[in-house]
């Protein structure tokens, strides 16, 4: 992409007078940009002369070239924040329409365009938007073009973007760049204009388990009204158990637990009943278990904690398994922090006897429970939490590791 300086507009010339040496009015030695293109003498001087107090008017005629340069772009961005109307108009005239799309897709130029959207007049921004007609999809899928500032455009201009992107919305959602555009649209465009959300129906599981789709769904649940999200939530509930154990789906489930309606939270927690011990020891589902313990109503929380305390049919306590597990121990710690009253005392009394036995699993215990070496003897995070919850020291152990022998935590 060539950002060679354009011919100075009108009678405005860089310091040194009117053009006299070459097509662009530059004389002297030219430098080279990192991409191999020749830099103008003006940009060379700007980069070399740090003592000079540069103003925006000093680079008129070179705005496009400076926008495509790391240092020049930063300078223009700063100056646009305080530019007067005449200066802003000159900058717009040099960029729009010929170079607008190119700069939107440039690693440094895109920041200048964002500033134009932020500080330009309504008429100037309308000119910028006009250059983007028919280009919305291409810009959305481009690494830098996707940063075009949706939030600084009018509702009518936003509607143009939405209309262009709607036929390809699922493609954008699954794209590393396009998903950011869709998220911004959901955040800033009025829901009535977001008819494309219906395209997500029938694909909730696929989107929830997608690294980018899971983010878009969360924005839907955060910003859209119930009439648009209810079909998506009803579909999500069919797959909650599978989503809990998915590396991306678990985030969607956690989001609904934290920000969703009480009935949606209750339906998710109901899926954990009878599965709490297994889910607590799963790498991804354990995060859902923790979130459920924090967000559940008092009765549901008691049921979940009772489940991890109740002995199995073979008489073994599930607490030992949770304490030894690299993920389950965090769920147990969370249970200790949220349990209340008699149940909390009961949980503490059931955990304490296992601490002595757990010392026999020295290596695994130190690893999974994050033994600390900053005390006179190694103590696990669980032990310290137990002391905090109960107000009494953890039980003495039969043996203790020498300080500093614990393996670093892998959790």
Buried (B, 14 or more C-beta within 10 A) or exposed (E): EEBBBBEBEEEEBBEBEEBEEEEBBBEEEBEEBEEEBBBBBBBBBBBEEEEEEBEBBBBBBBBBBBBBBEEBBBBBBEBBEEBEEEBBBBBBBBBBEEBBBBBBBBEBBBBBBBBBBBBBEEEBBBBBBEBBEEBBBBBBBBEBBBBBBBEBBEEEBBBBBBEBBBEBBBEBBBBEBBBBBBBBBBEBBEBEBBEBBEBBEEBBBEBBBBEBBBBBBBBBBBBBEEEBBEBBBEBBBEBBBEBBBBEBBBBBBBBBBEEBBEEBBEBBBEBBEEBBBBBBBBEBBBBBBBBBBBBBEEEBBBBBBEBBBEEEEEEEBBBBBBBBBBBBBBBBBBBBEBBEEEBBEBBBEBBBEBBBBBBEBBEBBBBBBBBBBEEEEBBBBBBBBBBEBBEEEBEEBEEBBEBEEBEEBEB
